[in-house]
Amino acid sequence: MALLSRASKYAVNPIQEEDEVAMRLIRSGKKVIQINRGDPPSYFKTPKYMIDAFVRALRENHTGYANPLGITELREAISDRYRRLYGTDAGTDKITVTQGVSEALIFLNSMLLDHGDSAVIFKPFYTQYLPDMQFYGGKPIVESYEERLGWNIDTDSLSRRLRSGANSNRIKYMLITNPNNPTGTVLSRKVLEELVDLANEHGIVLVSDEIYDEIVYNGAKFTSVAELAKGVPHVIIGGASKILDATGFRIGFMMVPGEDRASVQINGAIKNLARVRLSANTPAQYAVAEGLRNSAEHKKAIGSMVKSISERVNFASKLINESGYMHTVVPNGAFYLFPRLHIGELKIKDDREFVDKLLKEEYVQLTRGSGFGARNYVRLVALPPKEVLASAIEKMERFCRRHSR
């Protein structure tokens, strides 16, 4: 009898799979450029007013279990933010605080999927989407963000697939990321409207991961699904990690604004799951509540960070697109670059081999695109200063020249 469950084989995180190799190189004295993980506090200090709020919560002895649904102050702050930014009227009873977006995704799959049920995801997808679905016996229906459309979605193709009837009675949800990880692009309002219509037509819950919603630049405009999906069952996922520069706080949330029967059922299931795990980090919740309420300080912090990110992204995009071996669509949101490798011009089998050899030969750590569902791409994080990015891309170019056909 096998000791481990069948589901345990899905516990794979491509973003971290080269970490042990990188650590061995660092311990041996090598200087490794690690641009595989999207961790803003590594390059932009978490704002002082948030740190002060965290310390204040500790001193005021907010160190026990909190309300499993989240402290009232934080849920009110989330509700106020979505009302102010997106005109969404969702009270605190529609919001549950989670331990980051990671737990929100676990809640999503555990409450909606039975073995054999399906869900629509779009590749390239965030690396956690697929294994979380597979843990609960879900079967992915994988559509694509199209590079030829600037990484937008071909809704005509999606519509044809849904109308074909294949598994349509068992599709539970459709999940998008906007702005996108790993491509760094922002979905157009027109595409979002079409996705809302398709979800409504086929009775599918629309889920929007909006963790990067304020990190938008290059003239792009972000539209929340909450603005468009009134009357259609939908779930909004977000959190503090990116827009508040606080990844280690581990605070996320799920919001179910609707009053329809499906929304009420989903909201109730989320709350029950939250009660099972007791609570999210208590002092961090007070700090995030302050982060959302103190709009003047937040505006300064996010404005400065987005300005730096946009400059770094545009700088790195230009260098990559001057290469003869890679090409990237220039992002307009989040802080990732997702270049396509001209793999046919290299004596390299695929993106996995590229990432592994690049780390061992040039000491640059990336993430393979196949981990996001897109073979022969790589993801790099454009958070470091320009000189670090320039060095990394120069090393990538040198590696490509050495392995060119």
N, C-alpha and C positions, 0 to 999 in steps of 0.2 A: 504494500500500500504506500502510495506517495505521501511524503510528509507535508510538502507545501501545496497550497491550493493552486488550481489552474489559473486563477486570476492573478496570482503573485508574479507571473511571468511578464505582466504588462507594466510592472513598476520600473520604468526606464525614463531617465531624464537626459536627453541628448545635450542639454546646455552644460551639464556638469560631468559628462562622461570622460572628458580628458583632464579632469581636475587632478587626479592622482599623478598623471604624467607631468603636469605643470608643477605640482608641488615637489616632485623629485628633482626636476630641473632647477627650481628655485633653491632647494636645499643644497644642491651641488654648486651653487654660486652663480647660476645663470640669471640674467634679468629678463623675465618673461613679460610681454605685453598681453595682459588678460583683458580682452574686449569681447568676452563671451557672455557676460552676465549684465543685465540691465538694472544696475544698482545705483541710483542717483546720489545717495549720501557718500559714496566713495569719492565723488568729485565735487558735489555741492553740499555744503554743510546743512543739516537740518536746521531750519530757522530757529533762532534763539527763543522767540516767544513760544514756540512749541516745546522746546526743551524746558523752559521755565514752567510751563503748564504741567508737564510730566512730573517735574520735581515737586511742584506745589501739591499735586495729587498724592504723591508719596508722603509728603509731610502732613497732609490732612488725613492720612491713614486710609486712603482709598485703595486698600491692598487685598481686600477679600473678594469673594465671588460677587460679580455684578448681576443685575437682571440678565437672564440668559438671552433676552431679545436685544439687549444693549441698553446703556443708561439713557434716561429720557433726554438729557442735555444733548447727547450726540445724535439721537434720532431726530430731535427737533432741528438741530443744525443741518442735517442732511436734507430734511424736508424743506427747510427755508432756502437752502442752496438751489435745489431743483426748481422750486417755485420762482426764485429770483432769476436764474439763468435760462430756464426752459419752459416756464409757465405751467409746470406740473403740479397739480393739487393732490399731493399724496401725504396724508397725515402720518404721525408716528406709528400708528397701528399697521401701516403698510410697509414698514421698514424693519429689517432684522440685521443686526450687526454680526459680522462673521470674522473669523480669524484669517483675514486676508481674502483676496479673491479665490485663492486655492480652496479654502473651505467652502466658499459659495459654489464652486463648481462641483465639489463632492455632494453638497446638498442637492444641487440641481439634478444630478444623475441618480442619486439614491431615491429621490421622491418621484421621479417621472418614469424611470426605466424598469421594466421587467425583462427577464431573459428573452432575447429575440426581438425586442422593440428597436426601432431605428431613430436616428436623429440626423439632421443635415448639418454638416460643418463644411467650411470652405478652406481649401488649401491655397497657399500655405497657412497653416493654423498654429496657434500657440501650442507648445509641446504638451501641455497638460490635458488638452481637450480630448485627445484620442484615448490615452490610457484610462482616464476617469470614466469614459463611456464604457470601455471594455471591462473594467472592474465589475460593472453591474450588468454585464451580459448584453450591452447595447451593440447594435450593428450600425456602423457609420455609413451614411450616404454622403459621399465626398463630391462636392462641386468645387469650382475654382474661382479665386480672384484671378482676373486675366491681366497678365503683364501688358498685353497689347492695348488694354483699356486703361493703362496707368494703375493696375491692380484694383480696378473696380470689378463688380460682379456682372456677368452676362445674365440678366434676369430672364431673357428669352429662352436661353438654354435650360435654366432652372425650371421655368414654367413647363417646358416640354417634358422634362423628366418627371415632374410632379404629376402632370396630367396623364402620363403613360400608365399610371395606376400601379407601378411597381412598389409594393410595400406601403402604399399611401395610407392604408387604414391603420398602420402601426408606427407612423412617424409621429413622435411625441413633441420634438422641439427643433427649432432651427437657430443656430448660434452664430452670431457675427462678432467681430472685434473691430471697434471703431473709436479712435484711430487704430491702425492695424499693427500688430506684432506678429510677424517680423518685417513686413514691407515698409512700415512707416507712412502709409498713405491713408487718406481720409475719404470715406465713402460719400458720394454725392447725395444731395437731398432727393433727387429724382430716383436713384437706385433704392434708397431707403423707403420711399413711398411705394415703390413697386414690391419690395420685400414685404411690407405691411399688408398690401393687397393679397399677395400670394399666401401668406400665413393665414389670413382671414378666410380666403377661398377654400383652403385645404384643412382648416381646423387645427393648425399647428401653432404651438406656443412659440412666440418670437423672443429670443433672449439676446440682449445686447450687452457685451462686455465693454464698458466705457471708462476703463481705468485711466486712460490717457487723455480724457476729454478736454483738458485745458492746455495740453502741450500741442499746439497747432500753430503753423507759421506758413511762410511763402504764399500768403494770400488766401489760404484755404479757410473754409468756414465749417465748423463742426455743427451737426444737427443730431440731437438726441432722439432715439426712437420714442422716448416718452412724449415728444412733441407731436408725433405723427400717429401713434398707435392707439389713440383714445377709442375705446370700445372693442379693441382687439386684445386678447390675453397676451401680456408681455411681461418680461422680467428684466429689470435693469440691474446690472452688477457694476460696482465701482469700489473705490477705497482710497486710502491715504498714501499708499506706497509711492506713487509717482507724482501726483499733483501737489502733495504736501511734503514730498522728499523725505519719506519716513518708512522705508521698506521694512526695517526691523521692528516697527511698532506692531505689525501684523493685524491691521484693522481694515476690514472690508465691509461691504453691506450688500444686501439684496433688497430691491424695492419692487413691489407688485402693485401698481397704482389702480388697476381695474376693479370694478364692482361686479363684473359678470361672474357666473357660477364657477368657471374654471379658475379665474383669478383668486376667488375666495378659497377654493380648495388648495391651490398652490401656496397661498399665503399661510394658511393653517398648517400645512405640512412643513413648511420652512420653520415655523415657530416651534413645532414639535421636535424637529431635529435639533434646533438650537437648545432646547431644554434638556435633551439627552446629553449633550456635551458640556453642560453647566454654563460657561460664559467665556467671552473673549477677554483679552488682557485688560484689566480694570483701569489702572492708571493711564495706560495708553489711550483709552477711550476718552478720558477727560482732556488729554492733550490734543487729540484730534478734534474734539468738539470746539476747543479754543481755536484750533487752526482754521476751522470753517467759519466760526463766528467773527473772528478778527479780520474782517475783509480788507481793511487798510494794509495791515502787515502782510496778509496773504498776497494781495495784489502786487506789492513790492517784490516779495520773494519769488513768486511764479513768473512775474515779468522779467526779472533779471535772469532767471534760469532758462526760460524759453528763448530769450535773446541769444544767450550763449549757445544753447543747443542748436538753434537754427544756423548760426554761423559755423559751428563745427560740422553739422550735417552737410551743409552746402559745400564747405571746403573739401570734406572727404569725398563727396559725390563727384566733384570735379576731378580730383586725382584719380579716382577709380575709372571714370569714363575716359580719361586720357590714356589708360592702359590698353594694351592690345589684347589682353587676356580676360578682361572682366567688363561687365556693363551693369549699371544700376539705374532703375527708375528713381528720380530724385524725390525723396520723401517730403511730405508736408505735415507730418504729425509724428508723435512719439519721438524716439531717438535711436532708431535702428537703420542700418543699410542692409539691403538684401541683394547683393550683386550676383548676376548669373555668370558662371564660369564658362569660358570658351573651351570646354573640356576636350573637344576634338583637336585642339592645337597643343595639347599637353600630353606628356607620357605619364599620365595619371588616370587611374581607372574611373574614379568617381569622386564625389564631394567628401565622402568619408575618408578616403585615402589622402585627399588634398589637406583636410584639416589635421589629420594625424601627422603627416610628414612635415607640414608647415610648422607645427609646434616643435617637433623634434629637431628640425634643421634651422629654423629662423626664430624660434622662441616667441611666436605669436599665437595666441589661443583664440580661435573663433568657434562658432557652432555650425555643424553641417546642416545644409538646407533640407536634406532628406528627413531630418528630425522634425521638421515643420511640414513634411509632406511634399517637398519640392526638391527633387533630385538635381544635383549639379548646381545648386546655389549655395552660398554661405551667408550667415548672418554675422555682422559685426556691430558692436555697440559704439555709437558716436558720442559718448559722454566725456572722454578724456580731452585734455587740451589739444590744440591743433598740432603742436609739435609731436605729441605722442601718436596721434592719428597719422601724421605724415610719415613717421618712422615705420609704423605698422604697415602702411600701404606700400611704402618703398620695399620693405622686406617681402611682402606678398608678390610684388612685381619681380623682384630678384629671384624669388623661388620659381615663379612661372618661367622666367627666361632660362633658368637652369634646367627645367624639366620640359622645355618646349620641344616639339617634334622637329 
